[in-house]
Amino acid sequence: MASALREQLAQPGEATSPRHIDQLDFMERLGFLVDREEVVRHNVRLKSRLRQTACMEDLDYRTGRCLDRRLMLALARCDWVRRHQNVVITGPTGVGKSYVACALAHKACLEGFSVRYYRLPRLLEDLAIAHGDGRYLKLPQQMARVHVLVLDDWGLTQLTTSQQQRLLELLDDRHRRSSTVATSQLPVGHWHEAMDNPRLADAILDRLTHNAHRIELTGDSMRKSMSELQSHSHQIDHSSR
């Protein structure tokens, strides 16, 4: 609000102009300060909750990764959150799975839903630490109340039986009460292979995938493509000199 006030005082213009700050009454000027504070706090919350800044409007449908525009427009309405449905995003490294997940979460934030982002290995580590220091009941309860939980990098490492048990408890608390977004390099059909206990694996997949919208991305790494494009642009710029 202090920054917004300094901006008000520094505004150029004639005092006779109806848009000049001196022509606004106290409540109007206070309203501008409060609006700015609300926007800044909202942006800070979004940045702290998500891995990267992403929004639905910036999704790239031109690359050959089979991102379904119609499905994404439907998901942008956030009915899947209201109906406590999940989203599963799969595809090779670098095709933008995390970006799509964060874009969906960002849209949910804008619609007023609470969001939490985790890399699955980090979440499992936090749950194990909480189990050891007495916070084990509190942490899952907190995450159970979150409307949208993003679990990124599913299946990077083999899940042990104890990790599966903790993950199952978390998903069971959220089942039909909230929504989960999971991303993975592995096709869903291979998720069993990344879990030690087949019985627990069945229960986990049942709670996560039975009502999930599937987004299956394909193609080459977008990070590699962007790196090659930047390198090519640099070469052109250098040769023009």
Secondary structure, DSSP 8 states (H G I E B T S, - for coil): -HHHHHHHHT--S-TTSTTSGGGS-HHHHHHHHHHHHHHHHHHHHHHHHSSS---GGG---SSSS---HHHHHHHTTTHHHHTT-EEEEE-STTSSHHHHHHHHHHHHHHTT--EEEEEHHHHHHHHHHHHHHT-TTHHHHHHHT-SEEEEEEETSS-B-HHHHHHHHHHHHHHTTTSEEEEEESS-GGGGGGGBS-HHHHHHHHHHHHTTEEEEE--SS-HHHHHHHHHHHHHHHHHHH-
